[in-house]
Amino acid sequence: MNSSISGANSGTTQTLMGGGGTEAARRGGVSAAGFIGAAEAPLGTITGFAAETAPFALTSPQIVPEEGARLARAERFELQAVARSILPGHRIRGCLLYRRPDTYSVEVRRSGVSGLAYYANLQVCGRGAVCPLCGARIAEHNRGEIQTALDVWRAFGGVPALMTFTMPHYRSQALSDNVPALLAAYRGLTGNGSYRKLARAAGLTYTIRSLEVTYGSRNGFHPHLHVLGFFGSGYGAAGFPERLPILWLAELQRHIEITNADHVLERGVTFQLGFSAGAEYLSKVGRAWGLAEEVAKANRKKGRGDHYSPVQLLCHVRDNTLPEAAVVYQEYAEASRGLHFLQWSRGMRAALGLGEEKSEEEKADGEDQRDAVLASITSEEWRAVRAGGWQARSRLVELADFDEDAALAYLAHLVKRFHQIAT
Ligand SMILES: [Zn+2]
């Protein structure tokens, strides 16, 4: 390992001094030896492209990433590979594996917010419901925007409320039947005249609706909605939360057969007012793929009782601890195609100054042009990284979190091994 490190470092010096890599560097295609900011690189020789590629030496002090977030990222690489192995023909199969055609090289960057290293310039699947890596990036993006919306709303003097809408579900129901029924019932509710009148009187101005799907061996899929309601400062009109269950029951009855109406009236809707409810909503949005430290903890538990989130299902597939997990995940992937898991009510984003919503792919690529570029990896080198499987891709960014030299050495090692195997 030692010889590999020193070999890589001397390669850095040679490439940069000899000028052989300059053309590649100008295009952003720095060679394996071209990790920017490598300690041994003589400063004078890197200034030629330093201005274009923003070496991290010029950026603000490095943020130390949280250990929980690092573990979670590693687990996502692994679980994405698990998902890929059970979803033939799905877009996830190419996710974060191939360079975007409009770029010259795969980059390793370091987030100025979390301190975590990540890959940029790769194609992403953008299927946040199915792909752990895209899901986490999308959830992180959404959480940031929802937090902003809550802050703005607080400044306006308004108050949020968390509402949850559930439906009875049975093991025999297909997810492709009960998700559309749930969404249709909610659409029906919000279009219902009595509901609208009540909502207006209570000061309900905007909503963010998110769909969550869990699975249990006993009762099958459990799709449900978490709705964050934004109430104006005039909230207080009695009757809104009290009337919701009866209105919800009536809408559900239009779409599915309800055998136990009392159960729906008692448990079908919850209503929680206040900013602590807003915080709870935020944690739910991040929960699907478990952001940061919550993740590792949640995954270890593999679901409380008999309720598994998508990420927990993938853990079961990996560990072979729930016989039907793979089939259930495949059904979930198929049924979630084309669904909007998060929806802002009309006019809300503009009113709160959030601008147009990004596409799922844009959210999933997670790139911030202000982040420091630690390395540019050529297509040839990237092929070697890819050949190392998820373990290699995960390890490379883990090393880059703290030590570009170590990451560089590892990259050189991967390239060497790739050529050894190839010849
Ligand atoms: Zn993806």
Residues whose N, C-alpha, C, O or C-beta is under 5 A from the ligand:
A	BS01	ZN	C95 V124 C125 G126 R127 C131 C134
